[in-house]
């Protein structure tokens, strides 16, 4: 009966692919099979040096960094992240978290990660959007690598505007004093996996990592859903 009701619901309100808007077939979720195969995976891991590592060299101590997919001005990834951030499609974070987590669960370098921390949103933006677009992705990654999910360590104290069209210097200026540590939270961890949605210049991650390094002797690794190549 449940299967019949689900089929009727799909006829009346057909699910569509967030990549190409084609109607999804039975067994497909979020993306159609074609778009899923076209998703530009980076194949970056936590064993070999990759271009995401190079973004932070000479700027901030980062143990290791990686991103799951490439972000381009047009394409499936842009459509997915747009729906995740602005169209109330929070389940896309679960989709990315499950898939990326399946690759990371056996990453040896991540086995000693204590906590997974998402880049925070300002409370006003949380209230407007209803959620942090990184949260469910980060939660699923934490579950995959058997670490704790913590969203009480960092807070965003300035509500910045979107940085999509800003150059590197402006991004850095806009993020250097935007975040702070929540001193009332326990800081009993040694290795943090800091998670964001998209890495472009690395300014946001750098600003967060600088605050986390104030804790003392900790390692910080980085993961993002996407990276601008």
N, C-alpha and C positions, 0 to 999 in steps of 0.2 A: 504493500500500500504506500509506504514512504517513497519507494522508487517511482511509483505512478504519479504521486503528488509532485515530486521533484521534476519529473518530465513535463507535467502540465505547467508548472511554474516557469520552466525554461522556455516553453513555447510562448507563454504570455509575456514574460520578461526575459528574453534570451540573454545569456551571458556572452560578452564579447571580449575579444583579445585586447589587452591594454597596449599592445604593440601596433596592431594594424586594424583594429576595429572589426575584424571578421568574427562571425558567430563561432563560439567555441563548441567543439564536439564533446560527446560524452567522454569523460575521463580526462579532459583538458581543464586546466585551472590557471587563471591569470594570463597566460600566454598560450597561443595556438602552437602546435608542433613546429610549424615553419619558423615562427619568430623565436621560439625557444632554441632551435638549432642555429639561428642567426645571431643569438646573443654573443657579443664579443668578449668572451672570457679572457682575462689576462694571462692565466696560467702562472701567475707569480706565487711563490711559496715562501716559507720562512726558513729555508735552508740556503738558498742562493741569493746573491745580491741582485736587486732589480731597480728599475727607474724610480719607484716610490721611495726606496731607501735614499737615493741620491738627492731627492728634494730637500731632505733635512740635514744633509752633511754640512758641517760647519755652522749650523744654526742652533741646534738643540740636541742634547744626547737622546737618541732614539735607538733602542736595542735592535729592533727589526720592524719593517713596515711592509704592507702589501695591500692590494686592492683586488676586488673580485672581478669587476668588469671595466671596460673602457667606456668613457662618456664622450659622445660627440654631439655637435650642434643639432644634428638630425638623426633620428633612428629610434630603435626599440628602447634603449636605456633611457634616453631623454624622456620618452613618453611615460615609461614606468615611474621614473622619479618625479615627474610632474604630477601624476596622479597620486603618488604617495604623499607628496608635500602639500598639494593644493586642492585635491579632489576627494579628500576623506577616505582614501583607499589604503588604510593602514595595513591591510592584509598583505600588501606587496612587501612590506618589511618582513613578514613571516616567510613569504616565498623566497626572498633573497637569503634570509637567515638559515632556513632549512637547507637550501642548496649549498651555500657557502660553508655552512657548518659541517656538512657531510665530507667536505674536502679537508677541513681543519681538525677534525676530531682525532686524527692520528699524527698531527704535526708535533714532532718531538719538542721543538722549541717552545711550544705553547703549553706543554704539560705542567709547567710550574707557574702559570699565570694564576694569581690569586683572585683578581677581580676584573670584571669587564665594566668599563665606565663609558657611557655615551656622552658625546659633546652636548652640553645642556642648551636648552632654549630659554629665552627670557620668559618669566611668568605671564606677561601680557600676550606673548605669542602663543604660549601653551593654551591660555584661556580662549584665544581667538580660533586656533586650529583644533584644539581639543586633545592634542597628543604631540609628543616629540617623535618626528618621523624616523629617528634612529632607534627608538626604544625597542620595538619588537625584533628588529634585526639583531641588536646587541643582546637581548635576552636569549634568543635562540642560539647565538654564537656561544654565550656563556654556558648554556646547557650542553652544547656539543663538546666543549673542552673541559667541562666539569669545573667551572669557576663560578664565583658569586657575581651576580649582577648588582651594581651599586649606582644609583642615580642621585645619591645624597652627598657625594664628595665635592663635586664642582657645582657652582651656581653661576648663572649669567646675570650680571648686574646692570648692563646697559643694553637697551633694546635697539640693536643696530638694524639698518635697512639691508635689503639683499645686496650681496657683493658680487653678483654675477658679472656685471659689466665694469668692475673696478680693476685697475692695474695692480701689480704686486705691491707697490709702495702704499697705495691707498688701503689695500686689504690689511696690510700689516698695521698701519696707523689706526685702523678701525677696530682692531682686535687686541691690541697689546695690553689694554687695561679693562677688558670687557668681562673677564672671568675672575672668580675668586674661590678660594677653598672655604668649605663649610666647616669651620673649626669645631662645631659641636658634634661632628661625625667621627666615628672611629677610623683611624688611619693605620690599622694593623695589617698591612699588606706589603709585599716586597716586589711583586711584578704586576704591573697594570697593563691591560689591553685597552687602549683608548680608541673609541669607535666613532666614525663620522659617516655622513652619506656620500659626499663628493669631495675629493681632494683636488684643488686646482693649483694654487701657489703653496699650500701648506700653512698659510698664516693662521688659520683657526686652530689647527692641531698644535702649532708652535706655541700659541698663546696659552692653550690649555696645559700643554706639557710643562711650560715654565712654572705655572702655578703648582702642578703636581710635584715638581722637583723640589719645591719648598718644604715638602714633607720630610725629606732627608734622603737616606740611602735606598732608593727604589729604582727598579728598571721599568722603562716604559716602551711598550711595543704599540704598533698602530695598525688599524684595519679600517678600510672604507669600503662601502658598497662599490663605488666607482672612482676612477681617476681620469682626469683630462690628460690624454696622451701628448 
